[in-house]
Structure formats: C-alpha cells, structure tokens
Amino acid sequence: MSKNKNSPVRLNIYIHDPGMRRQIKAMAAQKDVSVSEFCVQAITNHLLKEKEFAGEEIRSPLKLAVKKAYQFQKKTFGGRVFAVSSADLIRESREDRRAL
C-alpha cells in the first residue's frame, strides 16, 4: 500500500503525568495552535538545537540569519508578531537620529 508523500505520518506520544498534559494543552491554547502542532514545533526546535550543539553547520548565511531571527522572536515575543510594521519602526528611528 503506497501513501501520498504529503499525507501526515502519525507519531503517538504517551504522557503519564496529567499535570504535564494540562500544561501542554494550555501552552498550545495560549499560542492558538493544536496540541499536535505545538508538539511538532517543540520537537523541531529541539532537533535544531541538537544540530547546533553537535557542530552541524548551516551552509547558507541567509538560512542561519533567518534561523537566528526566528529564535530571537520566539524567545523574546513568545511566537507573537509585531503589531507595528518594522519598516515604520526603522523609518521613525532614522527620523529621530536626524533630529539630533
């Protein structure tokens, strides 16, 4: 039986601690994602960190910059995005410097 390449593959995770299960569900709800998506993000982030510590090199400087920007955003803003345009913030900062 052949499966479509785009069909998801199931991974079962058994959590015996009800408190941890509630915490995962609460964090997923806080981020407005499903529990499955939250777990995929957590696993992906862990694998990326493991690659960093294992000394695996990211070949593209752009990929490295994007990865670092994503990590900064996630750490600083918890996955939320700016409500203000970054271009507007840069423009405002330049105008403030010119006024000095």
LUMTOR-734609 format. One record per atom (N, C-alpha, C): residue number from 1; atom name; x, y, z. Coordinates in pm, whole numbers, plus 50000, padded with zeros to 5 digits. Atoms other than C-alpha are relative to their C-alpha. Layout:
# residues N
    nr   atom       x       y       z
   NUM     CA       X       Y       Z
...
END
This chain:
# residues 100
    nr   atom       x       y       z
     1      N   50084   49883   50000
     1     CA   50000   50000   50000
     1      C   50089   50124   50000
     2      N   49919   49881   50014
     2     CA   50153   50328   49888
     2      C   49926   50121   50055
     3      N   50060   49880   49943
     3     CA   50091   50653   50075
     3      C   50044   50122   49923
     4      N   49968   49871   50061
     4     CA   50080   51004   49934
     4      C   50114   50065   50078
     5      N   49885   49937   49933
     5     CA   50403   51193   50008
     5      C   49957   50113   50093
     6      N   50046   49887   49919
     6     CA   50202   51484   50153
     6      C   49911   49960   50116
     7      N   50087   50041   49890
     7     CA   49992   51275   50389
     7      C   50082   49994   50129
     8      N   49926   50000   49873
     8     CA   50087   51311   50755
     8      C   50028   49859   50049
     9      N   49964   50127   49939
     9     CA   50255   51030   50943
     9      C   49972   50013   50149
    10      N   50040   49994   49860
    10     CA   50124   50951   51289
    10      C   50118   49965   50091
    11      N   49903   50028   49894
    11     CA   50350   50964   51594
    11      C   49924   50009   50132
    12      N   50072   50002   49872
    12     CA   50197   50863   51927
    12      C   50095   50037   50112
    13      N   49922   49961   49883
    13     CA   50325   51028   52242
    13      C   49914   49971   50123
    14      N   50074   50036   49879
    14     CA   50217   50883   52574
    14      C   50056   50082   50116
    15      N   49960   49918   49886
    15     CA   50225   51120   52870
    15      C   49925   49948   50122
    16      N   50061   50061   49882
    16     CA   50163   50962   53208
    16      C   49966   50101   50108
    17      N   50023   49896   49900
    17     CA   50164   51285   53408
    17      C   49887   50092   49954
    18      N   50113   49915   50040
    18     CA   49821   51457   53390
    18      C   50034   50149   50008
    19      N   49959   49860   49988
    19     CA   49981   51784   53503
    19      C   50077   50047   49877
    20      N   49923   49964   50119
    20     CA   50223   51784   53212
    20      C   49907   50009   49879
    21      N   50096   49998   50111
    21     CA   49939   51703   52972
    21      C   49920   50130   50002
    22      N   50074   49874   49987
    22     CA   49739   52001   53105
    22      C   50088   50118   49961
    23      N   49907   49891   50032
    23     CA   50046   52224   53074
    23      C   50021   50009   49848
    24      N   49982   50001   50147
    24     CA   50100   52120   52710
    24      C   49875   50056   49933
    25      N   50124   49951   50059
    25     CA   49733   52180   52628
    25      C   49984   50151   50023
    26      N   50012   49857   49970
    26     CA   49743   52521   52799
    26      C   50095   50082   49914
    27      N   49904   49928   50083
    27     CA   50058   52627   52614
    27      C   49957   50003   49854
    28      N   50050   50005   50138
    28     CA   49911   52515   52282
    28      C   49885   50099   49983
    29      N   50113   49906   50007
    29     CA   49593   52711   52354
    29      C   50049   50144   50006
    30      N   49943   49865   49988
    30     CA   49798   53016   52456
    30      C   50060   50046   49868
    31      N   49940   49967   50129
    31     CA   49980   53002   52122
    31      C   49900   49987   49885
    32      N   50107   50015   50097
    32     CA   49650   52933   51943
    32      C   50035   49900   49890
    33      N   49970   50110   50092
    33     CA   49773   52610   51783
    33      C   49948   49871   50062
    34      N   50043   50130   49948
    34     CA   49666   52248   51814
    34      C   50112   49939   50085
    35      N   49900   50071   49919
    35     CA   49840   52020   52061
    35      C   50101   49932   49908
    36      N   49909   50065   50095
    36     CA   49984   51830   51764
    36      C   50100   50099   49943
    37      N   49911   49898   50057
    37     CA   50125   52148   51608
    37      C   50099   50049   50105
    38      N   49912   49957   49892
    38     CA   50266   52258   51945
    38      C   50112   49898   50021
    39      N   49899   50105   49981
    39     CA   50443   51923   51984
    39      C   50097   49994   49883
    40      N   49912   49999   50117
    40     CA   50579   51934   51628
    40      C   50098   50116   50010
    41      N   49912   49884   49985
    41     CA   50717   52284   51693
    41      C   50105   49974   50108
    42      N   49906   50027   49890
    42     CA   50875   52174   52022
    42      C   50106   49899   49956
    43      N   49905   50102   50046
    43     CA   51034   51867   51864
    43      C   50095   50059   49896
    44      N   49917   49937   50103
    44     CA   51157   52068   51564
    44      C   50104   50092   50063
    45      N   49906   49910   49932
    45     CA   51313   52332   51790
    45      C   50108   49923   50073
    46      N   49902   50082   49929
    46     CA   51481   52063   51997
    46      C   50100   49940   49903
    47      N   49909   50058   50100
    47     CA   51624   51895   51687
    47      C   50095   50105   49944
    48      N   49912   49893   50048
    48     CA   51757   52230   51562
    48      C   50109   50031   50102
    49      N   49901   49975   49894
    49     CA   51928   52291   51897
    49      C   50102   49888   50006
    50      N   49908   50115   49999
    50     CA   52076   51942   51890
    50      C   50101   50011   49886
    51      N   49909   49984   50114
    51     CA   52222   52012   51545
    51      C   50103   50107   50030
    52      N   49906   49892   49965
    52     CA   52376   52337   51673
    52      C   50108   49947   50093
    53      N   49904   50048   49902
    53     CA   52540   52164   51967
    53      C   50087   49888   49946
    54      N   49922   50108   50060
    54     CA   52655   51874   51752
    54      C   50102   50055   49902
    55      N   49903   49937   50088
    55     CA   52850   52124   51544
    55      C   49964   49991   49853
    56      N   50041   50004   50140
    56     CA   52649   52072   51227
    56      C   49987   50143   49950
    57      N   49991   49866   50057
    57     CA   52697   52371   51006
    57      C   49883   50026   49907
    58      N   50101   49959   50096
    58     CA   52422   52557   50827
    58      C   50075   50067   49887
    59      N   49918   49956   50112
    59     CA   52564   52616   50481
    59      C   49966   50140   49949
    60      N   50040   49872   50055
    60     CA   52367   52925   50385
    60      C   49998   50108   50109
    61      N   50004   49891   49901
    61     CA   52431   53252   50573
    61      C   49857   50055   50017
    62      N   50138   49952   49992
    62     CA   52073   53355   50490
    62      C   49918   49907   50089
    63      N   50073   50095   49916
    63     CA   51935   53037   50646
    63      C   50038   50018   50147
    64      N   49955   49978   49863
    64     CA   52145   53100   50956
    64      C   49937   50127   50057
    65      N   50059   49874   49954
    65     CA   52020   53461   50980
    65      C   49851   49984   50028
    66      N   50144   50022   49982
    66     CA   51658   53353   50938
    66      C   49977   49917   50126
    67      N   50014   50086   49883
    67     CA   51702   53081   51199
    67      C   50023   50078   50129
    68      N   49972   49920   49880
    68     CA   51858   53322   51449
    68      C   49890   50102   50026
    69      N   50109   49903   49984
    69     CA   51586   53581   51385
    69      C   49876   49930   50056
    70      N   50115   50075   49950
    70     CA   51318   53316   51441
    70      C   50019   49966   50148
    71      N   49973   50035   49861
    71     CA   51484   53203   51765
    71      C   49988   50123   50090
    72      N   50011   49876   49923
    72     CA   51511   53565   51885
    72      C   49853   50036   50019
    73      N   50141   49965   49992
    73     CA   51145   53629   51804
    73      C   49928   49908   50098
    74      N   50067   50097   49913
    74     CA   51033   53312   51978
    74      C   50038   50023   50147
    75      N   49954   49980   49863
    75     CA   51245   53378   52287
    75      C   49947   50132   50057
    76      N   50036   49867   49952
    76     CA   51160   53748   52311
    76      C   49849   50022   50003
    77      N   50142   49969   50014
    77     CA   50799   53756   52197
    77      C   49909   49879   50014
    78      N   50081   50119   49982
    78     CA   50684   53400   52257
    78      C   49920   49960   49878
    79      N   50068   50038   50123
    79     CA   50591   53348   51894
    79      C   49903   50104   49948
    80      N   50090   49894   50048
    80     CA   50378   53662   51874
    80      C   50074   50087   49900
    81      N   49939   49912   50100
    81     CA   50439   53903   51588
    81      C   49975   50145   50037
    82      N   50016   49858   49975
    82     CA   50480   54279   51593
    82      C   49864   50048   49952
    83      N   50125   49939   50043
    83     CA   50157   54478   51577
    83      C   50029   50120   49910
    84      N   49958   49883   50077
    84     CA   50353   54760   51412
    84      C   50096   49953   49891
    85      N   49910   50035   50109
    85     CA   50534   54743   51080
    85      C   50145   50030   50039
    86      N   49859   49977   49968
    86     CA   50909   54701   51126
    86      C   50057   50111   49913
    87      N   49954   49891   50087
    87     CA   50961   54936   50830
    87      C   49967   50136   50062
    88      N   50039   49875   49933
    88     CA   50771   55207   51019
    88      C   50091   50028   50120
    89      N   49911   49982   49885
    89     CA   50985   55149   51329
    89      C   50139   50047   49955
    90      N   49868   49961   50051
    90     CA   51307   55178   51125
    90      C   49995   50144   49951
    91      N   50016   49864   50052
    91     CA   51182   55492   50950
    91      C   49993   50101   50114
    92      N   50013   49912   49884
    92     CA   51086   55650   51283
    92      C   50134   50018   50071
    93      N   49869   49993   49935
    93     CA   51425   55566   51433
    93      C   50096   50087   49921
    94      N   49913   49917   50084
    94     CA   51607   55724   51138
    94      C   49962   50147   50013
    95      N   50044   49861   49987
    95     CA   51396   56038   51167
    95      C   50044   50058   50134
    96      N   49956   49955   49869
    96     CA   51476   56060   51538
    96      C   50150   50031   50001
    97      N   49854   49976   50007
    97     CA   51851   56032   51465
    97      C   50031   50128   49924
    98      N   49977   49880   50080
    98     CA   51830   56304   51203
    98      C   49967   50126   50079
    99      N   50042   49884   49921
    99     CA   51660   56537   51452
    99      C   50104   50038   50104
   100      N   49898   49972   49897
   100     CA   51956   56512   51691
   100      C   50105   50088   49947
END
